[in-house]
Amino acid sequence: MRRFLPIIIVAVLAIAGWLIYSTNRPGVQTSSGPASDAVLENPNPADWPMYRRTYDGAGYSPLNQITKENVRNLQFAWSSFIAAGVVQVTPIVYQGVLYLPQPGDTIEAYNAKTGDRLWTYARELPKDVDITPLYVQRTTRNIAIYQDKIYHATADGYVIALDAKTGKLAWETQIGDYKQMTHVAGPLVVKGKVITGRACATTATEGCFIVAHNAQTGSELWRRYLVPKAGEAGEDTWGSVAVEKRQQVGAWLVGSYDPVLDLLFWGTSVPLPLSEEVRGSGAAELAYTNATLAMKPDTGEIVWSFQHLPRDNWGMDHTYERLVVTTEVSPDANTVKWISPKVIAGQERKVITGVPGKTGLVWTLDAASGEFLWARETIGQNLIRDINKGTGKPILNETVIPKAGSVRVCPSNLGGKNWAASAYAPELKAIYIPLVNACMEVGISGEEITTQLKPAASQPDQLGVLEAISVSTGLTLWRYTQPAPIGAVLTTAGGLVFAGDVNRRFRAFDAESGKVLWETVTSGPVTGTPISYSVEGKQYVAVALGGGTDIERLLELTPDLRPGAGGNALFVFSLPD
């Protein structure tokens, strides 16, 4: 450890110097117009008002001041420290103010140009919240803005609204018992409804749920449970498991929304216990687990559902972003393994696409109906042996169902793909997906599965993968690999793709070729989600770092990488004046 101490000292002093510099820069006027429904449906290019900026989940900024030609000049603009805990945060920006969620239910507002802090909200949490079974290491991934308020789902089981100008609490509503559920992501606000998902414990008496609250008053509007009850559609897919023992972890990330179809698209996670032998479900498919749910935002009614992985035995959550895009559907038969016979090549359709879960498969569905269109693999996997091309129903590989002894499973239950978000470039009609190339050994111990990370058979030293895939054809446009796992992705109209990694690197890639155009080494693992925004005509790129995430467990497969941890901070970059 001694030989790394000077590096740590230099990094800390550098951050301190940057903070002094940024807090002495001149202030700017910040406006306070409301973030209305119309604004959220079509945000100002300067703003980043929600988790993936737009309802379609694209993670794309239409700003183009930073280009492929000048990104090499990108430099530090300002920084701020982030509270202790796991860093997976996504800032939002609205009219010159950057709102930063932080671990431990702290939210801060900054002048997005200078980095001057405007206000801080720090929630007082119960003393035992850190030791509840579901509490995920002080994790807060995102917040939301609507009209004049900031919305947040708390670790102690509440949804709250803050005054966007002052940070003062406007209202709070208890959702449930924090000992039975937890929030690791924030809301999506649609049509005045604050919609949140969560993870739930096996002791939750009624199962897990997605819930909507009135944005102005905090009153509950609807609650959609994620396990079918007796008499409900899908109830028969749980086999002989008693209704009161049907458990699902939940819907713990953020959904997407299409205003034309007026549908929410939300991903769900795994059944519990994970082993079908322990839960007594046998080969039952377990409806609504590892699925995409299309729901009406006014009522929570499920219009359609599609199950990407039935009968989960391994912990392969499918809670990740669903991209909503209108595109020609022309899957390439040489690349795309599973194509519906109903697909008419070249036909334009509104689809849900991307990698929704840890298996690493790209799935493309009709957004209005949930009809299966095509699917393909990205990284090595042995869970799904085949897919019925007519229905899209996966056929599992029975040899990797954990029973006596252990089995080798690819990918590991860290992904495939994990929570780090993909991004979409409309100019190229391509999605850029951070993937993990690793496997695991799985066994059963009591009522739990046991896992041990193992290298993949192909490119075992290349854990980090960033793959660009056409949403129309399914063809790979380019693929970048490296030893360190890669984090969430940002795309911009400047033809750039930004992504960081757990080895402290933050890079800009050419969206068309995958060439690295710019790179910097930060003070910690880059585990936040990058965004871009503009103030007074100047474009900025911001990303949080610090690590502490589950993905860093993968470093045991790459012992030569020693990135360290800590130094939680937000870094903001821009071109020189």
C-alpha positions as CSV (number, residue, x, y, z in Angstrom):
1,M,0.0,0.0,0.0
2,R,2.9,2.4,0.7
3,R,3.9,2.9,-2.9
4,F,0.4,4.2,-3.7
5,L,0.2,6.8,-1.0
6,P,1.8,9.7,-2.9
7,I,-0.7,9.2,-5.7
8,I,-3.6,9.3,-3.3
9,I,-2.2,12.5,-1.7
10,V,-1.7,14.2,-5.1
11,A,-5.3,13.3,-6.1
12,V,-6.8,14.7,-2.9
13,L,-4.7,17.9,-3.2
14,A,-5.7,18.3,-6.8
15,I,-9.4,17.9,-6.0
16,A,-9.1,20.4,-3.2
17,G,-7.4,22.9,-5.5
18,W,-10.1,22.5,-8.1
19,L,-12.8,23.0,-5.5
20,I,-11.2,26.3,-4.3
21,Y,-10.9,27.4,-8.0
22,S,-14.5,26.6,-8.8
23,T,-16.0,28.2,-5.7
24,N,-14.3,31.5,-6.5
25,R,-15.5,31.8,-10.0
26,P,-18.3,34.3,-10.8
27,G,-21.9,33.2,-10.3
28,V,-24.6,33.0,-12.9
29,Q,-28.3,33.8,-12.9
30,T,-30.4,30.7,-12.5
31,S,-33.9,30.7,-13.8
32,S,-36.8,28.9,-12.2
33,G,-39.5,28.1,-14.7
34,P,-41.6,25.0,-14.1
35,A,-40.7,21.6,-15.6
36,S,-44.1,20.9,-17.1
37,D,-45.3,17.8,-18.8
38,A,-44.6,19.5,-22.2
39,V,-41.1,20.3,-21.1
40,L,-40.4,16.8,-20.0
41,E,-41.8,15.3,-23.2
42,N,-39.4,17.6,-25.2
43,P,-36.6,18.9,-23.0
44,N,-34.5,21.9,-23.9
45,P,-31.3,20.6,-25.4
46,A,-29.4,22.4,-22.6
47,D,-31.1,20.4,-19.9
48,W,-30.9,16.9,-18.5
49,P,-34.2,16.7,-16.5
50,M,-34.5,13.0,-15.8
51,Y,-32.5,9.7,-15.4
52,R,-31.9,9.1,-19.1
53,R,-32.7,12.7,-20.1
54,T,-35.8,11.7,-22.1
55,Y,-38.7,9.4,-21.5
56,D,-37.5,7.0,-24.2
57,G,-34.5,6.0,-22.2
58,A,-32.0,7.1,-24.8
59,G,-29.3,8.7,-22.6
60,Y,-28.6,11.0,-25.5
61,S,-27.7,14.7,-25.5
62,P,-28.5,16.8,-28.6
63,L,-25.7,19.2,-27.8
64,N,-22.8,19.3,-30.3
65,Q,-20.4,21.9,-29.2
66,I,-18.0,19.2,-28.1
67,T,-17.1,17.3,-31.3
68,K,-14.9,14.5,-32.5
69,E,-12.5,17.2,-33.7
70,N,-12.2,19.2,-30.5
71,V,-12.9,16.7,-27.7
72,R,-9.1,16.2,-27.3
73,N,-9.2,19.7,-25.7
74,L,-11.7,18.7,-23.0
75,Q,-10.6,19.9,-19.6
76,F,-11.6,20.1,-16.0
77,A,-14.3,22.7,-15.2
78,W,-15.4,22.1,-11.6
79,S,-15.9,19.4,-9.0
80,S,-17.6,18.7,-5.7
81,F,-17.3,15.9,-3.1
82,I,-20.0,13.3,-2.7
83,A,-21.2,11.8,0.5
84,A,-19.7,8.4,1.6
85,G,-21.3,5.3,0.2
86,V,-21.8,3.6,-3.1
87,V,-21.6,5.9,-6.1
88,Q,-24.0,5.0,-8.9
89,V,-25.6,8.5,-9.2
90,T,-27.0,10.4,-12.1
91,P,-27.3,14.2,-11.7
92,I,-30.1,16.1,-13.4
93,V,-29.8,19.6,-14.8
94,Y,-32.6,22.1,-15.3
95,Q,-32.2,25.7,-16.3
96,G,-28.7,26.2,-15.1
97,V,-29.0,24.2,-11.8
98,L,-27.5,20.8,-11.3
99,Y,-29.2,18.6,-8.7
100,L,-27.0,15.8,-7.4
101,P,-28.4,12.8,-5.5
102,Q,-25.9,11.2,-3.1
103,P,-25.6,8.1,-1.0
104,G,-27.5,8.2,2.3
105,D,-30.4,10.4,1.1
106,T,-28.5,13.6,0.6
107,I,-29.4,15.9,-2.3
108,E,-27.6,19.0,-3.3
109,A,-28.2,21.8,-5.8
110,Y,-25.3,23.5,-7.6
111,N,-24.9,26.3,-10.0
112,A,-24.2,24.2,-13.0
113,K,-21.7,26.7,-14.5
114,T,-19.5,27.5,-11.5
115,G,-20.1,24.6,-9.1
116,D,-21.3,26.9,-6.3
117,R,-23.5,25.0,-3.9
118,L,-27.0,26.4,-3.7
119,W,-28.6,24.2,-1.0
120,T,-28.3,20.8,0.7
121,Y,-31.0,18.4,1.9
122,A,-29.8,15.7,4.2
123,R,-32.5,13.3,5.4
124,E,-32.3,12.0,9.0
125,L,-32.7,8.2,8.7
126,P,-33.6,5.7,11.4
127,K,-30.5,4.4,13.2
128,D,-31.2,0.8,12.2
129,V,-31.7,1.5,8.4
130,D,-28.1,0.5,7.7
131,I,-28.6,-3.0,9.1
132,T,-31.8,-4.0,7.5
133,P,-31.4,-6.9,5.1
134,L,-32.2,-5.0,1.9
135,Y,-30.3,-1.8,2.6
136,V,-27.9,-1.6,-0.4
137,Q,-24.9,0.3,1.0
138,R,-26.4,3.8,1.0
139,T,-27.2,3.7,-2.8
140,T,-29.1,6.4,-4.5
141,R,-29.1,6.3,-8.3
142,N,-31.4,9.2,-9.4
143,I,-33.9,11.9,-8.6
144,A,-36.6,13.6,-10.8
145,I,-37.9,17.1,-11.4
146,Y,-41.5,18.1,-12.1
147,Q,-42.9,21.6,-12.1
148,D,-41.1,23.3,-9.1
149,K,-40.2,20.3,-7.1
150,I,-37.5,17.6,-6.9
151,Y,-38.7,14.0,-6.1
152,H,-36.8,11.3,-4.3
153,A,-37.5,7.8,-3.0
154,T,-35.8,7.4,0.4
155,A,-34.1,4.6,2.2
156,D,-36.6,4.7,5.0
157,G,-39.6,3.9,2.7
158,Y,-40.9,7.3,1.7
159,V,-41.3,9.3,-1.5
160,I,-40.6,12.9,-0.9
161,A,-40.9,16.3,-2.7
162,L,-38.5,19.1,-2.2
163,D,-38.8,22.8,-3.2
164,A,-36.4,23.0,-6.2
165,K,-35.4,26.6,-5.3
166,T,-34.6,26.0,-1.6
167,G,-34.4,22.2,-1.0
168,K,-37.0,22.5,1.8
169,L,-39.3,19.5,2.3
170,A,-42.7,20.1,0.6
171,W,-44.3,16.8,1.4
172,E,-43.5,13.2,2.3
173,T,-45.6,10.0,2.0
174,Q,-44.7,6.7,3.5
175,I,-44.8,3.9,0.9
176,G,-44.0,1.0,3.1
177,D,-41.9,-0.5,5.9
178,Y,-38.2,0.0,5.2
179,K,-37.4,-3.3,6.8
180,Q,-39.5,-5.0,4.1
181,M,-38.4,-2.9,1.0
182,T,-35.7,-0.5,-0.2
183,H,-35.1,2.1,-2.9
184,V,-31.9,2.0,-4.9
185,A,-33.4,4.2,-7.7
186,G,-35.6,7.2,-7.9
187,P,-38.8,8.2,-9.6
188,L,-40.0,8.7,-13.1
189,V,-42.6,11.5,-13.2
190,V,-45.3,11.1,-15.9
191,K,-48.4,13.2,-16.3
192,G,-48.2,14.5,-12.7
193,K,-47.6,11.0,-11.3
194,V,-44.4,10.2,-9.3
195,I,-43.8,6.6,-10.2
196,T,-41.3,4.4,-8.3
197,G,-40.1,0.8,-8.2
198,R,-38.2,-1.0,-5.5
199,A,-36.7,-4.2,-4.1
200,C,-38.6,-6.2,-1.5
201,A,-37.7,-8.8,1.1
202,T,-39.1,-12.3,1.2
203,T,-40.9,-11.2,4.4
204,A,-43.0,-8.6,2.5
205,T,-46.5,-9.9,3.1
206,E,-48.1,-8.8,-0.1
207,G,-45.1,-9.0,-2.4
208,C,-43.3,-6.2,-4.3
209,F,-44.9,-3.4,-6.3
210,I,-44.6,-0.3,-8.5
211,V,-46.6,2.7,-7.1
212,A,-47.7,6.1,-8.3
213,H,-48.2,9.3,-6.2
214,N,-49.8,12.6,-7.0
215,A,-46.9,15.0,-7.7
216,Q,-48.6,18.0,-6.0
217,T,-50.0,16.3,-2.9
218,G,-48.2,13.1,-2.4
219,S,-51.4,11.0,-2.2
220,E,-51.1,7.5,-3.5
221,L,-52.9,7.0,-6.9
222,W,-52.3,3.3,-7.6
223,R,-50.2,0.3,-6.6
224,R,-49.3,-2.5,-9.0
225,Y,-48.1,-5.8,-7.3
226,L,-45.6,-7.8,-9.3
227,V,-46.7,-11.3,-8.5
228,P,-50.1,-12.5,-9.8
229,K,-52.6,-13.1,-7.1
230,A,-55.2,-15.9,-7.1
231,G,-57.6,-15.4,-10.1
232,E,-55.3,-12.9,-11.9
233,A,-53.7,-13.5,-15.3
234,G,-50.4,-15.4,-14.9
235,E,-51.4,-17.0,-11.6
236,D,-51.2,-20.5,-13.0
237,T,-47.6,-20.0,-14.1
238,W,-46.4,-20.3,-10.4
239,G,-47.2,-24.0,-10.2
240,S,-47.8,-25.4,-6.8
241,V,-46.2,-22.4,-4.9
242,A,-48.7,-21.1,-2.4
243,V,-49.8,-17.5,-3.1
244,E,-48.4,-16.2,0.2
245,K,-45.0,-17.7,-0.7
246,R,-44.7,-16.2,-4.2
247,Q,-41.9,-13.7,-3.9
248,Q,-40.1,-11.5,-6.4
249,V,-37.3,-9.0,-5.7
250,G,-39.1,-6.3,-7.5
251,A,-38.7,-3.5,-10.1
252,W,-35.7,-1.7,-8.7
253,L,-34.6,0.5,-11.6
254,V,-36.3,3.3,-13.6
255,G,-38.7,2.6,-16.4
256,S,-39.3,4.5,-19.7
257,Y,-42.4,6.0,-21.2
258,D,-44.0,6.7,-24.6
259,P,-46.4,9.6,-24.7
260,V,-48.0,8.6,-28.0
261,L,-48.8,5.1,-26.8
262,D,-49.3,6.4,-23.3
263,L,-47.5,3.3,-21.9
264,L,-44.9,2.9,-19.2
265,F,-42.2,0.2,-19.9
266,W,-40.7,-1.2,-16.7
267,G,-38.4,-4.1,-16.0
268,T,-38.7,-6.7,-13.2
269,S,-36.3,-8.9,-11.4
270,V,-35.9,-12.4,-10.0
271,P,-38.1,-14.8,-8.0
272,L,-37.0,-15.8,-4.5
273,P,-35.6,-18.1,-3.3
274,L,-33.4,-18.4,-6.4
275,S,-33.3,-22.2,-6.6
276,E,-36.4,-23.8,-8.0
277,E,-35.7,-26.8,-5.8
278,V,-35.9,-24.7,-2.7
279,R,-38.9,-22.6,-3.7
280,G,-40.8,-25.7,-4.9
281,S,-41.8,-24.3,-8.2
282,G,-40.2,-26.9,-10.4
283,A,-40.2,-25.9,-14.1
284,A,-43.0,-23.2,-13.5
285,E,-42.4,-20.1,-15.6
286,L,-43.2,-17.6,-12.8
287,A,-45.1,-14.8,-14.6
288,Y,-43.9,-11.2,-14.2
289,T,-40.4,-12.2,-13.1
290,N,-37.5,-11.1,-15.4
291,A,-40.1,-9.4,-17.6
292,T,-41.0,-6.2,-19.4
293,L,-44.3,-4.8,-18.2
294,A,-46.2,-2.3,-20.4
295,M,-48.5,-0.3,-18.0
296,K,-51.0,2.5,-18.2
297,P,-49.6,5.4,-16.2
298,D,-53.1,6.5,-15.1
299,T,-54.0,3.2,-13.4
300,G,-51.0,0.9,-13.3
301,E,-52.9,-1.6,-15.4
302,I,-50.7,-4.1,-17.3
303,V,-51.5,-3.9,-21.0
304,W,-48.9,-6.5,-22.0
305,S,-46.0,-8.4,-20.5
306,F,-43.0,-10.3,-22.0
307,Q,-40.9,-12.6,-20.1
308,H,-37.2,-12.6,-21.1
309,L,-36.1,-15.4,-18.7
310,P,-38.6,-17.7,-17.1
311,R,-37.8,-20.0,-14.1
312,D,-34.7,-18.0,-12.9
313,N,-32.3,-20.0,-10.8
314,W,-29.3,-17.7,-10.9
315,G,-30.2,-14.1,-10.1
316,M,-30.4,-12.7,-13.6
317,D,-32.4,-9.5,-13.0
318,H,-34.1,-7.9,-16.0
319,T,-34.6,-4.5,-14.5
320,Y,-32.5,-2.4,-16.8
321,E,-33.4,0.4,-19.3
322,R,-35.8,-0.2,-22.1
323,L,-35.1,2.0,-25.2
324,V,-38.2,3.2,-27.1
325,V,-37.3,3.9,-30.7
326,T,-39.0,4.0,-34.1
327,T,-36.9,2.2,-36.7
328,E,-36.9,0.0,-39.7
329,V,-36.9,-3.6,-38.5
330,S,-34.4,-5.5,-40.7
331,P,-32.5,-8.0,-38.6
332,D,-29.5,-9.5,-40.3
333,A,-29.9,-13.3,-40.4
334,N,-26.2,-13.9,-40.3
335,T,-25.9,-12.0,-37.0
336,V,-29.3,-12.3,-35.3
337,K,-29.9,-15.8,-34.2
338,W,-33.6,-15.5,-33.4
339,I,-35.9,-13.7,-35.8
340,S,-39.7,-13.9,-35.8
341,P,-41.2,-15.2,-39.0
342,K,-43.7,-12.4,-38.8
343,V,-41.0,-9.7,-39.3
344,I,-41.3,-7.9,-42.6
345,A,-37.8,-6.6,-43.5
346,G,-37.7,-2.8,-43.8
347,Q,-41.0,-2.2,-42.1
348,E,-40.9,0.7,-39.7
349,R,-42.1,0.0,-36.2
350,K,-42.0,1.6,-32.8
351,V,-40.0,-0.9,-30.7
352,I,-38.6,-1.6,-27.3
353,T,-35.0,-2.6,-27.7
354,G,-31.7,-3.0,-25.8
355,V,-30.2,-5.4,-23.3
356,P,-32.8,-5.5,-20.5
357,G,-31.1,-8.1,-18.3
358,K,-28.0,-9.9,-17.1
359,T,-28.1,-12.6,-19.7
360,G,-26.7,-10.0,-22.2
361,L,-29.2,-10.7,-24.9
362,V,-30.5,-7.9,-27.1
363,W,-34.3,-8.1,-27.3
364,T,-36.5,-6.2,-29.7
365,L,-40.3,-6.1,-29.2
366,D,-43.1,-4.2,-30.7
367,A,-43.8,-1.4,-28.3
368,A,-47.6,-1.3,-28.7
369,S,-48.2,-5.1,-28.4
370,G,-45.1,-6.7,-26.9
371,E,-44.8,-8.9,-30.0
372,F,-41.4,-10.6,-30.3
373,L,-39.4,-9.4,-33.3
374,W,-35.8,-10.5,-32.8
375,A,-33.1,-11.4,-30.3
376,R,-29.4,-11.9,-30.3
377,E,-26.5,-12.7,-28.0
378,T,-23.7,-10.2,-27.2
379,I,-21.4,-12.1,-24.8
380,G,-21.0,-15.8,-24.1
381,Q,-24.0,-17.3,-22.4
382,N,-25.2,-20.8,-21.7
383,L,-28.5,-20.2,-19.9
384,I,-30.8,-19.9,-22.9
385,R,-30.5,-22.9,-25.2
386,D,-32.9,-21.6,-27.8
387,I,-35.8,-19.1,-28.3
388,N,-39.1,-20.0,-30.0
389,K,-39.0,-17.7,-33.0
390,G,-42.8,-17.6,-33.2
391,T,-43.4,-16.5,-29.6
392,G,-40.1,-15.3,-28.3
393,K,-40.3,-17.8,-25.4
394,P,-36.9,-18.8,-24.1
395,I,-36.0,-22.5,-23.9
396,L,-33.6,-23.0,-21.0
397,N,-30.4,-25.1,-20.9
398,E,-31.4,-27.8,-18.3
399,T,-27.8,-28.7,-17.6
400,V,-27.1,-25.4,-15.8
401,I,-30.1,-25.7,-13.4
402,P,-28.3,-25.8,-10.0
403,K,-28.9,-29.1,-8.1
404,A,-26.4,-31.3,-6.4
405,G,-22.8,-30.2,-6.8
406,S,-21.9,-27.1,-8.9
407,V,-22.4,-25.9,-12.4
408,R,-20.6,-23.4,-14.6
409,V,-22.9,-20.6,-15.7
410,C,-22.2,-17.8,-18.2
411,P,-22.5,-14.9,-17.7
412,S,-22.2,-14.4,-13.9
413,N,-25.0,-12.8,-11.9
414,L,-23.1,-9.5,-12.2
415,G,-24.0,-9.6,-15.9
416,G,-23.8,-9.9,-18.9
417,K,-25.2,-6.5,-18.4
418,N,-25.9,-4.8,-15.1
419,W,-27.3,-1.5,-13.9
420,A,-24.9,0.6,-15.9
421,A,-27.1,2.1,-18.6
422,S,-26.8,1.9,-22.4
423,A,-27.2,4.9,-24.6
424,Y,-28.6,5.5,-28.1
425,A,-27.3,7.6,-31.0
426,P,-30.2,8.5,-33.4
427,E,-27.8,9.7,-36.1
428,L,-26.5,6.2,-36.5
429,K,-29.5,4.4,-35.1
430,A,-27.1,2.5,-32.8
431,I,-27.2,1.5,-29.1
432,Y,-24.0,1.5,-27.1
433,I,-24.1,-1.2,-24.4
434,P,-21.7,-1.7,-21.5
435,L,-21.2,-5.5,-21.0
436,V,-19.3,-7.8,-18.6
437,N,-17.4,-10.9,-19.9
438,A,-17.3,-13.3,-17.0
439,C,-18.8,-16.5,-15.7
440,M,-19.5,-18.2,-12.3
441,E,-19.8,-21.5,-10.6
442,V,-23.2,-22.0,-9.0
443,G,-24.2,-24.4,-6.2
444,I,-26.9,-24.7,-3.5
445,S,-26.3,-24.3,0.2
446,G,-29.5,-24.5,2.3
447,E,-32.0,-22.1,0.9
448,E,-29.5,-20.0,-1.0
449,I,-27.4,-20.4,-4.1
450,T,-23.7,-20.0,-3.8
451,T,-21.6,-18.3,-6.6
452,Q,-17.9,-18.0,-7.4
453,L,-16.7,-15.7,-10.2
454,K,-14.8,-17.5,-13.0
455,P,-13.1,-16.2,-16.1
456,A,-15.0,-16.5,-19.4
457,A,-13.7,-19.0,-21.9
458,S,-13.3,-16.4,-24.6
459,Q,-11.0,-13.4,-23.9
460,P,-10.9,-14.3,-20.2
461,D,-8.7,-11.2,-19.4
462,Q,-11.2,-8.8,-21.1
463,L,-13.9,-8.3,-18.6
464,G,-15.0,-4.9,-19.9
465,V,-16.9,-4.7,-23.2
466,L,-18.5,-1.7,-24.9
467,E,-20.5,-2.8,-28.0
468,A,-22.2,-0.7,-30.6
469,I,-25.2,-2.4,-32.2
470,S,-27.6,-1.3,-34.9
471,V,-31.2,-1.2,-33.6
472,S,-32.4,-1.9,-37.1
473,T,-30.2,-4.8,-38.3
474,G,-28.7,-6.1,-35.0
475,L,-25.3,-5.9,-36.6
476,T,-22.3,-5.0,-34.4
477,L,-20.8,-1.7,-35.6
478,W,-17.8,-1.9,-33.3
479,R,-16.7,-3.6,-30.1
480,Y,-14.2,-2.3,-27.6
481,T,-12.7,-4.6,-24.9
482,Q,-10.4,-4.1,-21.9
483,P,-9.6,-5.7,-18.5
484,A,-11.6,-3.3,-16.4
485,P,-15.4,-3.4,-16.3
486,I,-17.1,-0.4,-18.1
487,G,-19.8,1.8,-16.7
488,A,-22.8,3.7,-17.9
489,V,-22.8,5.4,-21.3
490,L,-23.6,8.9,-22.7
491,T,-24.1,9.7,-26.4
492,T,-24.1,13.2,-27.9
493,A,-24.9,14.9,-31.2
494,G,-21.2,15.7,-31.5
495,G,-20.7,12.1,-32.6
496,L,-19.3,11.0,-29.3
497,V,-19.8,8.2,-26.8
498,F,-18.7,8.8,-23.2
499,A,-18.1,6.0,-20.7
500,G,-15.9,5.4,-17.6
501,D,-14.6,2.3,-15.9
502,V,-13.7,0.9,-12.5
503,N,-10.0,1.5,-13.3
504,R,-10.5,5.3,-12.9
505,R,-10.6,6.0,-16.7
506,F,-13.2,8.3,-18.3
507,R,-13.1,8.3,-22.1
508,A,-14.7,9.7,-25.2
509,F,-15.2,7.4,-28.2
510,D,-16.0,8.1,-31.8
511,A,-19.6,6.9,-32.1
512,E,-19.0,5.7,-35.6
513,S,-15.7,3.8,-35.3
514,G,-15.1,3.2,-31.6
515,K,-11.8,5.0,-31.6
516,V,-10.8,6.5,-28.3
517,L,-10.5,10.2,-28.9
518,W,-10.0,11.5,-25.3
519,E,-9.1,9.9,-22.0
520,T,-8.5,11.1,-18.5
521,V,-7.6,9.4,-15.2
522,T,-9.8,10.4,-12.3
523,S,-9.4,10.0,-8.5
524,G,-11.7,6.9,-8.2
525,P,-13.6,4.3,-10.1
526,V,-16.0,6.0,-12.6
527,T,-19.3,4.3,-11.5
528,G,-21.8,7.2,-11.9
529,T,-23.8,7.8,-15.1
530,P,-22.4,10.6,-17.3
531,I,-24.6,13.4,-18.5
532,S,-24.2,16.5,-20.7
533,Y,-25.8,19.9,-20.4
534,S,-25.3,23.5,-21.4
535,V,-25.2,26.8,-19.6
536,E,-25.0,30.2,-21.4
537,G,-24.1,28.3,-24.6
538,K,-21.3,26.3,-23.1
539,Q,-21.5,22.5,-23.1
540,Y,-20.4,20.4,-20.1
541,V,-20.0,16.7,-19.4
542,A,-20.5,15.6,-15.8
543,V,-19.9,12.2,-14.2
544,A,-19.7,10.9,-10.6
545,L,-17.0,8.6,-9.3
546,G,-15.9,6.8,-6.2
547,G,-16.9,3.2,-6.6
548,G,-18.0,0.8,-3.9
549,T,-20.3,-1.0,-6.3
550,D,-20.9,-4.7,-6.7
551,I,-19.3,-4.6,-10.1
552,E,-15.9,-4.0,-8.5
553,R,-16.1,-7.6,-7.2
554,L,-15.0,-8.5,-10.7
555,L,-11.6,-7.1,-10.0
556,E,-10.7,-10.4,-8.3
557,L,-10.5,-11.8,-11.9
558,T,-8.0,-9.0,-12.8
559,P,-5.5,-8.8,-10.0
560,D,-3.2,-6.6,-11.9
561,L,-5.7,-3.7,-11.7
562,R,-5.5,-1.8,-8.4
563,P,-7.8,1.2,-8.8
564,G,-8.5,1.7,-5.1
565,A,-11.8,3.1,-3.8
566,G,-13.2,6.2,-2.2
567,G,-12.6,9.8,-3.2
568,N,-16.4,10.2,-4.0
569,A,-16.8,13.2,-6.2
570,L,-18.6,14.8,-9.2
571,F,-16.3,15.8,-12.0
572,V,-17.5,18.3,-14.7
573,F,-15.6,18.9,-17.9
574,S,-15.8,21.5,-20.7
575,L,-13.8,22.9,-23.6
576,P,-11.5,25.9,-22.9
577,D,-13.1,29.4,-23.0
